[in-house]
Amino acid sequence: MGYAEKRGNYWRGRYKIGPGKYGTVSDADGVTIRFDKKRDAENAADEAEAAIRNGKWRDPSAGGITFGQYVRRWYAAQDLAASTMQNYRRHIEEHLLPVFEETALRDILAADVNTWEKQEREVGYAESSIKTWRGTLHLILADAVEEGLIDTNPAARRRGRGKRSGRSKNRGPEKAVTTALGILLIAERAALLSGRDDEFVAIVTKGFTGMRWGELVGLEEDYVRSASIRVEWQLYELDTGELHRCPPKDDSHRTIDIPPWHSELLIAHLAHNGRQKACSCHGRNYVFSGHRAANGAVRQVGAKLLDVARLAGVSTGTVSAVLNRPETVREATRQLVEAAISELGYVRGGASGVLAAHWRRNGFATWLFQPAVTGWYPRKAPSPARPVPLIGNPWPGIPVRGRNAAGRADACWLPIAKGLTPHGLRHTHRTLLVELGVPEKLIDDRIGHEDGSVQGRYTHVTALMRERLMEDLTRLWEAALDARREMCPTSPVQALDWLLRAD
């Protein structure tokens, strides 16, 4: 039971915290409250002791720790995936610490959080991003509440407050998608930009399986089967540049069925590249490797040997023979190669396609995918955004590189799907499945989502569902090939050229 203690001209309340330990009734700042009357001090002490017995008591000085101090302690207590921890650190260090670092936890008010959110919105950040950052703040402060450092969470939202501006206020723009033909055309252009067929196979695989980016980059050779792809791992790119090998998002391990044409495409790709050397970062053999020259294609000086071969309509071996042993090559063929060398400005011994272990997400999206989708290279200071310069024949055109590339070009690409991103291919795949009338359970199973509803729990994927889907995807692919064949019966991309020429 609490008691009052006389201290000069005032009374203070004293209460038992634990065996041999007593506390003094204090205000929110930890300053002792001076009572004029003994009864008031006793009542306050009784209330504090009752709070201890009910588990609701909080040390008044505990909330004096600053947000920055608490966050550093909070970091050490987390046991999360490297990718998740990286995202939390980015949210905290870039958006929360600049505002709240020196503020005591007990001094953070709901009004302060709302003001911060408004300021972030005025800067121009997306609503979805601000919502994520506030969610991180709420998580941290919720842990502080649980530890008894503060009584309530100032980042919690009260329902029914604020402006009613419609359901779409916090929604971003609609995700761009494309068609099966769009996937094929984008894949072809990306291969032309990179100077190899790998990007063609990869983009077709992403568009026709809905795999996440990390799952595609982290696809190991052992997980490509005769009629399926097993998603067992992903490579997550950390801010340090390290590619972290970890389970797929939400542990969505799964087997993705692929039709015969897709299986043949992947097997031919692996056979063409041979058994890849295990990467130095993980000691694993991956289906797809990065390409340094592709990531810097727009800045690369000089055309590649493969560009010359494509323009002349011959193999790279023939081009090499013209350069090294011209007397062994027929005169007509040699003239074709020499004309292509002159037209493209090929410089022997120039930049070569040095393979990197893996693609980098930003490099792939910026210098391969977006130019393939839009027909434009992005702005990179001091150069403005500009069309991809092409020599239009053979169709759909060979990218021109090197000095005065724009002056030597005679064509450029039209956009295929404005606003499409690599992740948009995942949206595209799901949309195509919906168009085909695929059961929702099979869509979720293929995409790697989980439906926790009763309907989802009581619905199951059957062999007949899978067979029908493989037939439908084959029809989509064949229709896309037919449409592409009508545009031009051949392609400078070898993997696609074989498909177009096949009966």
KEZANU-989529 format. One line per field, with one value per residue (C-alpha): residue in three letters; x, y, z; residue number from 1. Coordinates in Angstrom, 3 decimals, decimal comma, m for minus. Layout:
<atoms>
residu	c(ALA|...)
xx	c(X|...)
yy	c(Y|...)
zz	c(Z|...)
num	c(NUM|...)
</atoms>
This chain:
<atoms>
residu	c(MET|GLY|TYR|ALA|GLU|LYS|ARG|GLY|ASN|TYR|TRP|ARG|GLY|ARG|TYR|LYS|ILE|GLY|PRO|GLY|LYS|TYR|GLY|THR|VAL|SER|ASP|ALA|ASP|GLY|VAL|THR|ILE|ARG|PHE|ASP|LYS|LYS|ARG|ASP|ALA|GLU|ASN|ALA|ALA|ASP|GLU|ALA|GLU|ALA|ALA|ILE|ARG|ASN|GLY|LYS|TRP|ARG|ASP|PRO|SER|ALA|GLY|GLY|ILE|THR|PHE|GLY|GLN|TYR|VAL|ARG|ARG|TRP|TYR|ALA|ALA|GLN|ASP|LEU|ALA|ALA|SER|THR|MET|GLN|ASN|TYR|ARG|ARG|HIS|ILE|GLU|GLU|HIS|LEU|LEU|PRO|VAL|PHE|GLU|GLU|THR|ALA|LEU|ARG|ASP|ILE|LEU|ALA|ALA|ASP|VAL|ASN|THR|TRP|GLU|LYS|GLN|GLU|ARG|GLU|VAL|GLY|TYR|ALA|GLU|SER|SER|ILE|LYS|THR|TRP|ARG|GLY|THR|LEU|HIS|LEU|ILE|LEU|ALA|ASP|ALA|VAL|GLU|GLU|GLY|LEU|ILE|ASP|THR|ASN|PRO|ALA|ALA|ARG|ARG|ARG|GLY|ARG|GLY|LYS|ARG|SER|GLY|ARG|SER|LYS|ASN|ARG|GLY|PRO|GLU|LYS|ALA|VAL|THR|THR|ALA|LEU|GLY|ILE|LEU|LEU|ILE|ALA|GLU|ARG|ALA|ALA|LEU|LEU|SER|GLY|ARG|ASP|ASP|GLU|PHE|VAL|ALA|ILE|VAL|THR|LYS|GLY|PHE|THR|GLY|MET|ARG|TRP|GLY|GLU|LEU|VAL|GLY|LEU|GLU|GLU|ASP|TYR|VAL|ARG|SER|ALA|SER|ILE|ARG|VAL|GLU|TRP|GLN|LEU|TYR|GLU|LEU|ASP|THR|GLY|GLU|LEU|HIS|ARG|CYS|PRO|PRO|LYS|ASP|ASP|SER|HIS|ARG|THR|ILE|ASP|ILE|PRO|PRO|TRP|HIS|SER|GLU|LEU|LEU|ILE|ALA|HIS|LEU|ALA|HIS|ASN|GLY|ARG|GLN|LYS|ALA|CYS|SER|CYS|HIS|GLY|ARG|ASN|TYR|VAL|PHE|SER|GLY|HIS|ARG|ALA|ALA|ASN|GLY|ALA|VAL|ARG|GLN|VAL|GLY|ALA|LYS|LEU|LEU|ASP|VAL|ALA|ARG|LEU|ALA|GLY|VAL|SER|THR|GLY|THR|VAL|SER|ALA|VAL|LEU|ASN|ARG|PRO|GLU|THR|VAL|ARG|GLU|ALA|THR|ARG|GLN|LEU|VAL|GLU|ALA|ALA|ILE|SER|GLU|LEU|GLY|TYR|VAL|ARG|GLY|GLY|ALA|SER|GLY|VAL|LEU|ALA|ALA|HIS|TRP|ARG|ARG|ASN|GLY|PHE|ALA|THR|TRP|LEU|PHE|GLN|PRO|ALA|VAL|THR|GLY|TRP|TYR|PRO|ARG|LYS|ALA|PRO|SER|PRO|ALA|ARG|PRO|VAL|PRO|LEU|ILE|GLY|ASN|PRO|TRP|PRO|GLY|ILE|PRO|VAL|ARG|GLY|ARG|ASN|ALA|ALA|GLY|ARG|ALA|ASP|ALA|CYS|TRP|LEU|PRO|ILE|ALA|LYS|GLY|LEU|THR|PRO|HIS|GLY|LEU|ARG|HIS|THR|HIS|ARG|THR|LEU|LEU|VAL|GLU|LEU|GLY|VAL|PRO|GLU|LYS|LEU|ILE|ASP|ASP|ARG|ILE|GLY|HIS|GLU|ASP|GLY|SER|VAL|GLN|GLY|ARG|TYR|THR|HIS|VAL|THR|ALA|LEU|MET|ARG|GLU|ARG|LEU|MET|GLU|ASP|LEU|THR|ARG|LEU|TRP|GLU|ALA|ALA|LEU|ASP|ALA|ARG|ARG|GLU|MET|CYS|PRO|THR|SER|PRO|VAL|GLN|ALA|LEU|ASP|TRP|LEU|LEU|ARG|ALA|ASP)
xx	c(0,000|1,333|2,074|2,772|6,133|6,617|9,362|9,688|6,607|5,117|4,159|5,363|3,792|5,834|4,928|6,529|8,053|9,623|11,300|13,168|12,601|10,322|9,371|8,199|5,113|6,443|5,154|5,795|9,266|10,275|10,036|8,679|5,127|4,787|1,425|0,001|m2,111|m1,119|m4,305|m3,557|m0,048|m1,392|m4,059|m1,500|0,855|m1,985|m2,828|0,802|1,078|m2,199|m0,826|2,215|0,009|m2,098|0,965|0,186|2,878|5,568|8,756|8,210|11,846|11,785|10,254|13,135|15,219|15,424|14,009|17,515|18,830|15,874|16,152|19,773|18,744|15,764|18,005|20,085|16,983|15,649|16,149|14,953|15,996|18,788|16,448|13,811|16,378|17,810|14,385|13,797|17,171|16,444|13,048|14,445|17,690|16,322|12,882|12,435|15,726|16,091|12,877|12,614|16,193|16,719|13,130|12,362|9,898|7,433|7,526|6,483|2,844|0,263|0,256|4,007|3,591|0,796|2,884|5,825|3,544|2,165|5,671|6,697|3,646|4,501|7,995|6,305|6,769|4,218|1,372|2,309|5,865|4,672|2,282|5,166|7,392|4,600|4,074|7,729|7,391|4,247|6,078|8,967|6,729|4,481|7,531|8,265|4,727|5,160|8,382|6,540|8,534|5,431|1,731|0,277|1,458|1,341|1,706|m1,568|m4,333|m7,761|m10,575|m12,912|m10,426|m9,111|m10,430|m12,710|m11,268|m12,390|m11,043|m8,450|m6,470|m3,774|m3,626|m0,808|m1,221|m2,473|0,324|1,082|0,761|1,259|0,204|1,868|3,053|4,338|6,415|7,918|8,766|10,291|12,376|13,662|14,634|16,381|18,461|19,430|20,476|22,539|24,101|23,157|20,129|20,097|17,801|15,346|15,022|14,887|12,140|10,037|10,466|9,462|6,438|5,164|5,764|5,200|8,421|9,654|12,842|14,938|13,597|14,583|18,087|18,490|17,246|19,852|20,455|19,504|15,978|15,125|13,286|11,831|8,329|8,702|10,771|11,301|11,396|13,580|15,786|16,041|18,918|18,078|20,260|21,312|22,331|25,944|25,793|25,880|23,408|21,949|20,811|17,650|14,273|11,647|9,371|6,963|8,613|6,644|8,555|6,703|6,894|5,850|4,652|5,947|4,729|7,028|7,989|9,181|11,081|12,828|13,737|15,366|17,157|18,501|19,673|21,553|23,036|24,149|25,886|27,372|27,864|28,359|31,210|29,952|29,683|32,270|29,660|27,638|29,445|26,283|25,508|22,792|20,653|21,193|24,294|24,695|26,312|28,430|28,398|24,606|24,252|26,429|25,354|24,334|27,718|29,760|32,147|32,061|29,828|30,232|31,304|27,802|26,258|28,364|27,360|23,673|23,788|25,720|23,544|26,452|27,877|30,331|32,856|32,610|33,172|36,185|37,515|37,144|39,153|41,849|41,914|40,156|41,589|39,503|36,182|34,266|34,544|30,801|30,573|33,694|32,225|29,000|30,975|33,236|30,206|28,620|31,870|31,969|28,292|28,380|31,758|33,094|36,542|38,540|39,707|37,083|34,733|33,826|30,889|32,483|30,075|29,260|28,013|24,485|22,290|21,842|18,204|18,626|21,047|18,794|15,681|17,375|19,633|17,900|14,265|13,120|14,859|13,298|9,834|9,901|12,522|14,362|17,525|16,906|18,410|21,833|23,647|24,958|23,149|19,384|16,941|17,199|15,824|17,735|19,589|19,043|19,987|16,561|17,528|17,277|13,981|13,409|16,759|20,301|21,264|24,054|26,772|29,853|30,619|27,975|25,598|22,562|24,058|24,628|21,179|18,217|15,451|14,180|11,681|8,101|6,996|5,389|3,822|4,309|5,104|5,804|8,472|10,107|7,727|4,899|5,571|4,417|1,189|0,988|1,232|m1,521|m3,713|m3,194|m4,169|m7,369|m8,163|m7,709|m10,187|m7,645|m9,010|m7,940|m6,383|m4,053|m3,168|m2,141|m0,213|1,705|2,356|3,371|0,479|m1,570|m5,344|m6,302|m10,050|m12,352|m12,827|m9,061|m8,657|m11,322|m10,226|m7,433|m5,344|m5,877|m3,828|m6,560|m6,301|m2,552|m2,907|m5,451|m3,215|m0,244|m2,424|m3,675|m0,170|0,977|m1,844|m0,915|2,735|1,986|m0,373|2,336|4,875|2,444|1,846|5,599|6,166|3,709|5,816|8,990|9,710|13,230|14,985|18,560|18,129|19,213|16,932|13,879|14,992|14,992|11,451|10,189|11,675|10,303|7,275)
yy	c(0,000|3,466|6,114|9,845|11,224|14,751|16,709|20,212|22,171|19,463|15,802|13,192|9,837|6,664|3,186|m0,246|m1,350|m4,576|m6,196|m3,407|m1,020|2,039|4,644|8,236|9,560|11,635|13,412|12,370|13,968|12,033|15,095|14,417|15,724|17,920|17,529|20,146|17,558|14,235|12,532|13,490|12,027|8,777|8,412|8,954|6,417|3,856|4,300|3,776|0,614|m0,712|m0,160|m2,272|m5,111|m4,947|m4,887|m1,374|0,557|2,325|3,887|7,638|8,057|5,180|7,205|9,655|7,498|9,142|7,559|7,250|5,424|3,080|2,286|1,223|m1,116|m2,272|m3,195|m5,532|m7,359|m8,227|m11,641|m11,051|m11,892|m9,699|m8,258|m7,315|m5,738|m3,752|m2,304|m1,367|0,375|2,328|3,471|4,453|6,116|8,020|9,052|8,582|9,433|12,849|13,922|11,887|10,890|13,378|13,281|11,343|8,510|10,009|13,331|11,896|12,850|11,732|15,303|15,066|11,859|13,365|16,493|14,348|12,366|15,557|16,878|13,660|13,978|17,585|16,513|14,318|10,800|8,198|7,428|3,758|4,610|6,938|4,253|1,766|4,176|4,951|1,229|0,842|3,692|2,073|m1,260|0,324|2,330|m0,705|m2,550|0,443|0,218|m3,495|m2,805|m0,281|2,712|4,579|4,116|4,461|4,294|7,776|6,286|4,355|5,664|6,482|5,361|7,941|10,808|12,937|13,927|11,585|11,787|8,555|5,033|5,764|8,429|6,086|3,978|4,295|4,274|1,076|m1,395|m1,623|m5,050|m6,386|m9,330|m12,607|m10,937|m7,987|m10,368|m11,888|m8,528|m7,114|m10,261|m9,952|m6,305|m6,951|m9,674|m7,260|m4,666|m7,141|m8,826|m12,359|m14,648|m14,977|m11,988|m13,381|m16,665|m14,909|m12,423|m15,116|m17,234|m14,377|m13,460|m17,035|m18,174|m15,020|m15,635|m12,825|m11,037|m12,571|m16,040|m15,628|m14,365|m17,098|m19,952|m22,708|m25,179|m28,154|m26,767|m26,725|m29,977|m31,478|m30,124|m27,731|m25,157|m25,569|m22,305|m23,115|m20,028|m16,394|m13,902|m10,683|m7,684|m5,797|m2,123|m3,229|m4,876|m8,358|m10,851|m12,743|m16,313|m16,884|m18,662|m17,084|m14,393|m15,674|m19,117|m19,581|m22,690|m24,170|m26,125|m24,191|m26,363|m25,346|m26,580|m28,539|m25,509|m23,644|m26,634|m27,022|m23,314|m23,559|m26,821|m25,397|m22,311|m24,433|m26,616|m23,583|m21,996|m25,266|m26,053|m22,637|m22,101|m21,882|m18,262|m17,078|m15,541|m18,701|m21,580|m22,413|m22,914|m20,514|m20,607|m16,912|m14,791|m11,034|m9,037|m5,996|m4,760|m5,030|m2,904|m0,230|m0,747|2,857|4,105|1,407|2,643|0,499|m2,190|m5,829|m8,726|m10,177|m6,928|m7,243|m10,892|m10,061|m7,214|m9,273|m12,335|m14,625|m16,347|m14,750|m17,357|m16,050|m12,480|m13,652|m15,426|m12,251|m10,349|m12,995|m15,162|m13,228|m15,494|m18,404|m16,584|m16,307|m12,907|m12,168|m13,084|m11,078|m8,001|m8,367|m8,550|m5,647|m3,510|m4,317|m3,457|m0,113|0,664|m0,169|1,415|m1,803|m1,406|m4,578|m5,067|m2,662|m3,276|m6,911|m8,523|m9,509|m11,698|m10,779|m13,423|m11,998|m9,215|m6,135|m5,209|m1,512|m2,059|m4,631|m2,482|0,769|m0,264|m3,337|m3,638|m0,009|0,673|m2,550|m1,538|2,156|2,359|5,047|5,115|6,969|10,296|10,040|13,301|14,968|13,050|13,542|10,715|9,615|6,988|3,746|4,274|1,404|0,167|m0,930|m3,920|m6,756|m6,166|m5,209|m3,430|m3,691|m1,196|1,139|1,905|4,037|7,528|9,281|6,349|8,579|9,909|6,420|5,143|5,051|3,770|3,599|1,502|2,381|1,760|m1,589|m1,069|2,334|2,130|m1,615|m2,743|m6,147|m6,700|m5,794|m9,092|m10,839|m8,835|m9,653|m13,383|m13,350|m11,248|m13,707|m16,580|m14,779|m14,182|m17,908|m18,698|m20,550|m21,479|m19,023|m21,805|m22,779|m19,115|m18,613|m21,878|m20,817|m17,206|m18,086|m16,445|m17,970|m17,695|m18,045|m17,988|m20,948|m21,272|m21,400|m24,015|m26,289|m25,989|m28,164|m28,213|m31,259|m32,820|m31,919|m28,232|m28,325|m30,060|m27,509|m24,650|m26,089|m26,382|m22,802|m21,390|m23,275|m21,742|m18,269|m18,799|m20,159|m17,261|m14,812|m16,546|m16,445|m12,735|m12,104|m14,220|m12,025|m8,967|m10,630|m14,361|m14,099|m12,522|m11,411|m13,190|m16,763|m18,413|m16,656|m17,185|m20,956|m20,763|m18,618|m20,925|m24,071|m25,600)
zz	c(0,000|m0,888|1,660|1,951|3,039|4,431|2,668|4,058|2,971|0,673|0,598|m1,897|m2,695|m2,252|m3,550|m3,606|m6,916|m5,728|m2,710|m0,957|m3,842|m3,735|m6,273|m6,025|m7,813|m10,718|m13,803|m17,426|m17,314|m14,194|m11,917|m8,423|m7,943|m4,822|m3,102|m0,724|1,118|2,632|1,372|m2,263|m2,012|m0,501|m3,229|m5,994|m4,388|m4,091|m7,781|m8,802|m6,680|m8,097|m11,622|m10,705|m9,466|m12,662|m14,907|m16,184|m14,400|m16,415|m15,158|m15,780|m16,829|m19,339|m22,174|m21,952|m24,323|m27,743|m30,865|m32,315|m29,229|m29,180|m32,902|m32,532|m29,730|m31,779|m34,728|m32,552|m31,311|m34,779|m36,360|m39,913|m43,466|m44,835|m47,465|m44,870|m42,557|m45,460|m46,235|m42,588|m42,393|m45,564|m44,287|m40,897|m41,926|m44,913|m43,671|m39,897|m38,220|m39,918|m38,147|m34,928|m34,018|m31,168|m29,908|m26,717|m27,280|m24,794|m26,675|m30,051|m30,494|m33,039|m34,368|m34,957|m36,955|m39,036|m39,711|m40,833|m43,147|m44,670|m45,287|m47,033|m49,258|m50,117|m51,202|m53,792|m52,471|m53,538|m51,143|m51,136|m50,009|m47,240|m46,047|m45,869|m43,908|m41,445|m41,036|m40,053|m37,535|m36,124|m35,740|m33,813|m31,505|m30,933|m29,623|m27,369|m25,987|m25,348|m23,444|m21,262|m22,496|m23,671|m22,982|m26,475|m30,084|m31,666|m35,169|m34,859|m37,092|m35,713|m37,944|m39,351|m39,109|m41,949|m45,345|m47,234|m50,706|m52,296|m52,358|m55,034|m53,155|m51,904|m55,029|m57,521|m61,303|m62,877|m63,635|m67,361|m68,970|m72,461|m74,642|m75,583|m78,799|m76,765|m74,618|m77,774|m79,367|m76,175|m75,741|m79,324|m78,900|m75,579|m77,226|m80,005|m77,424|m75,412|m78,404|m77,306|m77,037|m73,229|m72,717|m75,271|m73,377|m69,988|m70,888|m72,555|m69,411|m67,132|m69,257|m69,590|m65,988|m63,896|m61,946|m59,708|m60,759|m57,978|m58,819|m62,473|m61,678|m59,051|m61,272|m61,051|m63,864|m61,678|m61,259|m64,978|m65,680|m68,857|m68,200|m65,278|m63,434|m59,713|m57,744|m54,772|m54,332|m55,292|m55,481|m53,624|m54,434|m51,301|m51,229|m50,829|m54,253|m52,745|m54,208|m51,251|m51,967|m49,958|m50,178|m52,446|m51,057|m48,396|m48,761|m51,982|m53,096|m56,040|m59,280|m62,399|m65,268|m68,697|m72,103|m74,470|m76,580|m73,484|m72,184|m75,572|m75,567|m72,131|m72,899|m76,182|m74,281|m71,743|m74,484|m76,501|m73,531|m72,311|m68,648|m67,096|m64,693|m61,124|m60,027|m57,532|m55,204|m54,498|m56,174|m58,138|m61,832|m62,954|m66,085|m66,830|m66,356|m66,361|m69,116|m68,352|m71,935|m71,969|m68,852|m70,456|m74,048|m74,583|m73,396|m75,113|m77,805|m80,931|m82,353|m81,418|m83,591|m83,255|m84,558|m87,703|m88,130|m87,789|m90,274|m92,825|m92,268|m91,462|m88,393|m85,983|m87,119|m90,675|m89,491|m87,515|m90,609|m92,682|m90,068|m89,559|m92,696|m95,482|m98,200|m96,854|m97,331|m100,622|m102,259|m102,135|m98,445|m97,629|m99,303|m97,277|m94,033|m94,955|m95,851|m92,463|m90,681|m92,433|m91,852|m88,137|m87,489|m85,974|m84,422|m84,010|m80,440|m79,075|m76,161|m75,699|m73,984|m70,684|m68,780|m65,211|m62,828|m62,635|m63,962|m61,831|m61,470|m62,217|m65,091|m66,731|m66,392|m67,464|m70,327|m71,736|m70,775|m71,013|m74,362|m75,685|m74,462|m75,411|m78,152|m76,154|m74,090|m70,797|m69,882|m68,284|m67,643|m69,662|m72,432|m72,847|m73,489|m77,108|m79,501|m79,930|m83,257|m85,689|m89,105|m90,221|m92,353|m91,297|m89,490|m86,649|m86,886|m85,572|m82,826|m83,928|m81,384|m81,203|m82,459|m84,533|m84,010|m84,584|m87,810|m89,185|m88,171|m90,533|m88,232|m84,654|m82,699|m81,859|m78,240|m77,447|m73,999|m72,405|m68,685|m68,662|m66,171|m65,649|m62,722|m65,096|m66,881|m63,695|m63,829|m67,543|m66,898|m64,290|m66,579|m69,438|m67,143|m66,159|m69,850|m70,456|m67,675|m65,526|m62,068|m59,374|m57,304|m60,151|m60,809|m57,163|m57,195|m60,312|m59,248|m55,696|m53,854|m51,053|m50,749|m47,092|m47,745|m47,182|m50,958|m51,457|m48,729|m50,218|m53,871|m55,262|m58,435|m60,654|m63,450|m65,947|m64,959|m65,570|m68,948|m70,157|m69,072|m70,997|m74,109|m73,711|m73,225|m76,323|m78,359|m77,075|m77,986|m81,445|m82,164|m81,099|m83,363|m86,286|m85,765|m85,568|m88,717|m90,632|m89,716|m91,004|m91,518|m90,055|m87,087|m86,328|m82,969|m83,603|m81,036|m82,477|m86,070|m85,527|m84,144|m87,033|m89,654|m88,006|m89,704)
num	c(1|2|3|4|5|6|7|8|9|10|11|12|13|14|15|16|17|18|19|20|21|22|23|24|25|26|27|28|29|30|31|32|33|34|35|36|37|38|39|40|41|42|43|44|45|46|47|48|49|50|51|52|53|54|55|56|57|58|59|60|61|62|63|64|65|66|67|68|69|70|71|72|73|74|75|76|77|78|79|80|81|82|83|84|85|86|87|88|89|90|91|92|93|94|95|96|97|98|99|100|101|102|103|104|105|106|107|108|109|110|111|112|113|114|115|116|117|118|119|120|121|122|123|124|125|126|127|128|129|130|131|132|133|134|135|136|137|138|139|140|141|142|143|144|145|146|147|148|149|150|151|152|153|154|155|156|157|158|159|160|161|162|163|164|165|166|167|168|169|170|171|172|173|174|175|176|177|178|179|180|181|182|183|184|185|186|187|188|189|190|191|192|193|194|195|196|197|198|199|200|201|202|203|204|205|206|207|208|209|210|211|212|213|214|215|216|217|218|219|220|221|222|223|224|225|226|227|228|229|230|231|232|233|234|235|236|237|238|239|240|241|242|243|244|245|246|247|248|249|250|251|252|253|254|255|256|257|258|259|260|261|262|263|264|265|266|267|268|269|270|271|272|273|274|275|276|277|278|279|280|281|282|283|284|285|286|287|288|289|290|291|292|293|294|295|296|297|298|299|300|301|302|303|304|305|306|307|308|309|310|311|312|313|314|315|316|317|318|319|320|321|322|323|324|325|326|327|328|329|330|331|332|333|334|335|336|337|338|339|340|341|342|343|344|345|346|347|348|349|350|351|352|353|354|355|356|357|358|359|360|361|362|363|364|365|366|367|368|369|370|371|372|373|374|375|376|377|378|379|380|381|382|383|384|385|386|387|388|389|390|391|392|393|394|395|396|397|398|399|400|401|402|403|404|405|406|407|408|409|410|411|412|413|414|415|416|417|418|419|420|421|422|423|424|425|426|427|428|429|430|431|432|433|434|435|436|437|438|439|440|441|442|443|444|445|446|447|448|449|450|451|452|453|454|455|456|457|458|459|460|461|462|463|464|465|466|467|468|469|470|471|472|473|474|475|476|477|478|479|480|481|482|483|484|485|486|487|488|489|490|491|492|493|494|495|496|497|498|499|500|501|502|503)
</atoms>
